[in-house]
Amino acid sequence: MSSSKFSASTDDTAAWAALAELYHRYLTGLLLGMITRLGSGPASEVVFRTFRNQHLEAFKPGLEKLGLTGESDAVACAKYHVLSNALGGVRVEWIPESDTKSWVRYLPPRWIFDGTAICGIPTEVSRAMLRGWHGHNGVSLGNERLGFVATSQTTDAQVGLVGYYTEEAEPLDPADRVRFRPGEQPPGRAHRLPLPKWNPVRLAKVERNYSMNYIHTILPAMAQVLGPADTRNVASVVGHQIGLQYHQTIMAMIGGEGTFAERLVRLLAAHGPACELDTTGPNPRIRLSQWRLFDPTTTHPAVFEGWNALWEGLAAMEDQRLLVRERLDLGDSHFEWEVRSGSSLG
């Protein structure tokens, strides 16, 4: 690097892909960490809040972006799940039946429960996901007659998560907005839906945002449900583990050249805000101008510590330590890390 100061590009598509991969693995790790350390009850409540908060932020704007506002409610909801997930790299099929009954099928391998993780996910955690998002679509659309019926669960060793949106003759009780009827079958084959004709750069950014949004919602939900101590215990341990376990994968995705600090600044800049590396002092210093994932004025420090553990895990694999010197939630204008040598790989 020819200069002592370097600002990483925020349009680094390789870093976008690496960040999406890292956050995907962190999400799955957080789910397994909660289930194994705290049990399926607390984990299910966190999943419910995560998906409800995602729904409230993304569902109605997403219908507009995907051009689905002219469809009937049941069809629009089904198509939304197919298209929004496909843009994030997740396979979901649409199986039409009528204007008031429209099917979706989330195909294995399940993205959120990737790989062998599916074997450790209780069905109640998968059901909480449906209650958090699918069961609230009718409420958001002002249609109290719209609900979701799940007919198959991958977590029960059935062929995918399958179900349908249905518009009933009468308003549904809140408990009936998601129902479970194992064994019902779709009426036919899936229909192919064309994806939006967005350019490759925009599509790459959408895939990055897909994974980012899960971390944006799950860590605060953990703090709300579990409290600070359990959030730290789970999120920080899992963050370190994922950083260690996926270091080789992530660094291969962004290219192994350069120092660890140079590669880390690329990953941090991939979130979108400006990020600068300063090598004028004895140790490299990284400054991130904005914490895009969270509002630091309302986010508990345990959330930061869990998130920061990812970078600490990556650093440890290269015998580096990260010292956080400044914090946005304490009134500073930016985050700053000092990168030091000498950690133990253990």
C-alpha positions in Angstrom: 0.0 0.0 0.0 1.6 3.2 -1.2 -0.1 5.6 1.3 -0.3 5.5 5.1 -4.0 6.1 4.8 -6.4 4.0 2.8 -10.2 4.2 2.3 -11.7 1.0 1.2 -14.3 1.0 -1.6 -17.9 0.5 -0.6 -18.6 -1.1 -4.1 -16.3 -4.1 -3.6 -18.5 -7.0 -4.8 -16.1 -9.6 -3.6 -16.3 -8.2 -0.1 -20.1 -8.0 -0.4 -20.2 -11.7 -1.1 -17.8 -12.5 1.7 -19.8 -10.4 4.2 -23.0 -12.2 3.1 -21.4 -15.5 3.6 -20.0 -14.6 7.0 -23.4 -13.3 8.3 -25.2 -16.3 6.9 -23.0 -18.6 9.0 -23.3 -16.3 12.0 -27.1 -16.4 11.8 -27.2 -20.2 11.7 -24.6 -20.3 14.5 -26.6 -18.0 16.7 -29.7 -20.2 16.3 -27.8 -23.4 17.2 -26.0 -21.5 20.1 -29.3 -20.5 21.6 -30.9 -23.9 21.2 -28.0 -25.8 22.7 -27.2 -23.3 25.5 -30.6 -22.0 26.5 -33.2 -24.3 25.0 -35.8 -24.2 22.3 -38.2 -22.0 24.2 -36.0 -18.9 24.4 -34.6 -19.6 20.9 -38.2 -19.7 19.5 -39.1 -16.4 21.1 -36.0 -14.8 19.6 -36.8 -16.2 16.2 -40.4 -14.9 16.5 -39.3 -11.4 17.3 -36.6 -11.5 14.6 -39.0 -12.4 11.9 -41.8 -10.1 13.1 -39.3 -7.1 13.2 -38.1 -8.0 9.7 -41.7 -8.2 8.5 -42.5 -4.8 9.8 -39.5 -3.3 8.2 -39.5 -5.0 4.8 -42.8 -6.5 3.8 -44.9 -3.6 2.5 -41.9 -1.7 0.9 -40.9 -5.1 -0.7 -44.3 -5.5 -2.3 -43.9 -2.2 -4.0 -40.3 -2.9 -5.2 -41.3 -6.3 -6.6 -44.4 -4.9 -8.4 -46.9 -7.1 -6.5 -49.4 -4.5 -5.3 -51.8 -5.3 -8.1 -52.2 -9.0 -7.1 -54.8 -10.5 -4.8 -53.5 -10.6 -1.2 -52.9 -14.4 -1.1 -51.1 -14.4 -4.5 -49.0 -11.3 -3.6 -47.9 -12.8 -0.4 -46.9 -16.1 -2.0 -45.0 -14.4 -4.8 -43.3 -12.0 -2.4 -41.7 -14.9 -0.5 -40.6 -16.6 -3.7 -39.0 -13.4 -5.2 -37.6 -11.9 -2.1 -35.9 -15.1 -1.1 -34.6 -15.8 -4.6 -32.9 -12.4 -4.7 -31.1 -13.5 -1.5 -30.0 -16.8 -3.0 -32.8 -18.9 -1.3 -34.9 -21.5 -3.3 -38.6 -21.0 -2.9 -41.3 -22.2 -5.4 -44.7 -20.8 -6.1 -47.6 -23.1 -6.8 -50.8 -21.3 -7.7 -54.3 -22.6 -6.9 -56.6 -19.6 -7.0 -56.8 -15.8 -6.2 -57.6 -16.7 -2.6 -55.3 -19.7 -2.1 -51.6 -19.6 -3.1 -48.8 -22.1 -2.2 -45.1 -21.7 -1.5 -42.5 -24.4 -1.0 -39.1 -23.7 0.6 -36.8 -26.3 -0.9 -34.0 -28.2 0.9 -31.3 -27.3 1.5 -32.9 -24.8 3.8 -30.7 -21.6 3.7 -31.3 -20.5 7.3 -30.7 -24.1 8.7 -27.8 -24.8 6.3 -26.0 -28.1 6.0 -26.2 -30.5 9.0 -27.6 -27.6 11.2 -31.0 -28.8 10.1 -30.6 -31.8 12.4 -30.3 -29.6 15.4 -33.3 -27.3 14.8 -36.5 -28.2 16.7 -39.8 -27.8 14.8 -41.0 -25.1 17.3 -38.2 -22.8 16.1 -39.3 -23.2 12.5 -42.9 -22.6 13.5 -41.9 -19.4 15.4 -40.5 -18.1 12.1 -43.9 -18.6 10.4 -45.8 -17.0 13.3 -43.4 -14.0 13.3 -43.7 -13.3 9.5 -46.3 -15.3 7.6 -48.9 -14.9 10.2 -48.7 -11.1 10.2 -49.1 -10.5 6.4 -52.9 -10.2 6.7 -52.6 -7.7 9.5 -50.1 -5.6 7.5 -52.4 -5.7 4.5 -55.5 -4.8 6.6 -57.1 -8.2 5.7 -58.2 -10.0 8.8 -59.3 -13.0 6.7 -55.9 -13.8 5.4 -53.8 -16.5 7.1 -51.1 -19.1 6.4 -51.4 -22.9 6.6 -48.2 -24.9 6.9 -48.5 -28.5 5.5 -44.9 -29.7 5.7 -41.7 -28.9 7.7 -38.2 -29.7 6.8 -37.5 -29.9 10.5 -39.9 -32.9 10.6 -37.9 -34.6 7.8 -40.6 -33.6 5.3 -39.7 -32.4 1.8 -39.3 -28.7 2.4 -41.4 -26.1 4.3 -44.6 -26.1 2.3 -47.8 -24.2 2.9 -50.3 -21.8 1.4 -51.8 -18.3 2.0 -55.6 -18.5 2.2 -58.3 -15.9 2.4 -61.2 -17.2 4.5 -64.8 -16.1 4.6 -64.6 -14.6 8.1 -61.9 -12.8 10.1 -59.4 -15.1 11.7 -58.6 -15.2 15.4 -55.0 -14.2 16.1 -54.2 -17.8 17.0 -55.4 -19.0 13.6 -53.3 -16.7 11.5 -50.8 -19.6 11.2 -52.2 -23.1 11.2 -50.6 -26.5 10.8 -52.1 -29.2 8.7 -49.5 -31.9 7.9 -50.2 -34.0 4.8 -52.1 -31.6 2.6 -50.6 -31.5 -0.9 -50.2 -28.7 -3.4 -52.5 -28.9 -6.4 -49.8 -29.2 -9.1 -46.4 -28.2 -10.2 -44.5 -25.0 -9.4 -44.7 -22.1 -11.8 -41.5 -20.2 -12.6 -41.5 -16.5 -11.7 -39.2 -14.2 -13.5 -36.8 -12.2 -11.2 -36.7 -8.5 -11.5 -34.4 -7.3 -14.3 -31.9 -5.6 -12.0 -28.2 -5.2 -13.0 -25.6 -7.6 -11.5 -24.2 -5.0 -9.1 -27.7 -4.3 -7.7 -28.4 -8.1 -7.4 -25.1 -8.6 -5.5 -26.0 -5.8 -3.1 -29.4 -7.3 -2.5 -27.8 -10.7 -1.6 -25.5 -8.9 0.8 -28.4 -7.0 2.4 -30.4 -10.3 2.8 -27.8 -11.7 5.2 -27.1 -8.3 6.8 -30.8 -7.8 7.7 -30.9 -11.1 9.6 -28.0 -9.9 11.9 -29.6 -6.4 12.1 -32.7 -8.0 13.6 -31.6 -11.1 15.5 -29.0 -9.6 17.8 -31.3 -6.8 19.2 -34.0 -9.5 19.5 -31.6 -11.6 21.6 -30.9 -8.6 23.9 -34.7 -8.0 24.3 -35.6 -11.7 25.0 -32.5 -13.1 26.7 -31.1 -10.1 28.5 -27.5 -8.8 28.3 -25.8 -11.7 30.1 -27.1 -14.5 28.0 -26.8 -12.4 24.8 -23.1 -11.9 25.5 -22.6 -15.6 26.4 -24.2 -16.8 23.2 -23.4 -14.1 20.7 -19.8 -13.6 21.7 -18.9 -17.2 21.8 -20.7 -18.0 18.5 -19.1 -14.9 16.9 -15.6 -16.1 17.8 -16.4 -19.6 16.6 -17.7 -18.5 13.3 -14.8 -16.1 12.8 -12.4 -18.9 13.4 -14.3 -21.6 11.5 -14.9 -19.5 8.4 -11.7 -17.5 8.3 -10.2 -19.5 5.4 -13.5 -19.3 3.4 -13.9 -15.5 3.9 -10.3 -14.6 3.1 -10.3 -16.8 0.0 -13.5 -14.9 -1.2 -11.9 -11.5 -0.9 -8.4 -12.6 -1.9 -5.5 -13.3 0.5 -3.2 -10.5 -0.5 -2.4 -7.6 1.8 -2.3 -7.4 5.6 -5.1 -8.6 7.9 -5.9 -4.9 8.6 -6.3 -4.2 4.9 -8.6 -7.2 4.4 -10.7 -6.3 7.5 -11.2 -2.8 6.4 -12.6 -4.1 3.1 -15.1 -6.3 5.0 -16.2 -3.4 7.2 -16.5 -1.0 4.2 -18.7 -3.6 2.5 -21.5 -2.6 4.9 -21.7 0.7 3.0 -20.3 3.4 5.2 -16.8 4.8 4.7 -14.0 2.9 6.4 -10.4 4.1 6.6 -7.2 2.3 7.5 -4.4 4.5 9.1 -0.9 3.0 9.3 0.9 6.2 10.5 1.3 4.9 14.1 3.0 1.8 15.5 -0.2 -0.3 15.0 -2.8 -0.1 12.2 -6.0 1.7 13.1 -9.3 1.2 11.4 -12.1 3.8 11.5 -15.7 3.0 10.6 -17.7 6.2 10.2 -21.2 4.6 10.8 -22.6 1.5 12.4 -25.1 0.8 9.6 -26.5 -2.4 11.2 -27.8 -0.8 14.4 -28.7 2.5 16.0 -26.0 2.9 18.6 -28.2 5.2 20.7 -30.7 2.4 21.4 -28.7 -0.8 21.0 -27.4 -2.6 24.1 -23.6 -2.9 24.3 -24.0 -6.7 24.4 -25.1 -6.5 20.7 -21.9 -4.7 19.8 -19.8 -7.3 21.7 -21.5 -10.2 19.9 -21.0 -8.5 16.5 -17.4 -7.5 17.2 -16.6 -11.1 18.2 -16.8 -12.1 14.5 -13.9 -9.8 13.7 -12.0 -10.9 16.8 -12.3 -14.5 15.6 -11.0 -13.7 12.2 -8.1 -11.7 13.7 -7.1 -14.6 16.0 -6.6 -16.9 13.0 -3.8 -14.5 11.9 -2.3 -14.0 15.3 -3.8 -10.5 15.6 -5.8 -8.8 18.4 -8.4 -6.1 18.0 -8.6 -3.3 20.6 -11.7 -1.2 20.4 -10.6 2.4 21.2 -13.8 4.4 20.6 -17.5 3.7 20.6 -20.4 5.4 18.8 -22.7 4.7 21.7 -20.5 6.8 23.9 -20.9 9.9 21.7 -17.9 9.4 19.5 -18.2 10.1 15.7 -16.9 6.7 14.7 -15.7 3.3 15.7 -12.0 2.7 15.9 -10.0 -0.5 16.2 -6.3 -0.9 16.8 -4.9 -4.0 15.3 -2.1 -5.6 17.4 0.0 -8.7 16.9 0.3 -11.4 19.5 -3.0 -13.3 20.1 -3.0 -17.0 20.9 -4.6 -19.3 18.4 -5.3 -21.9 21.1 
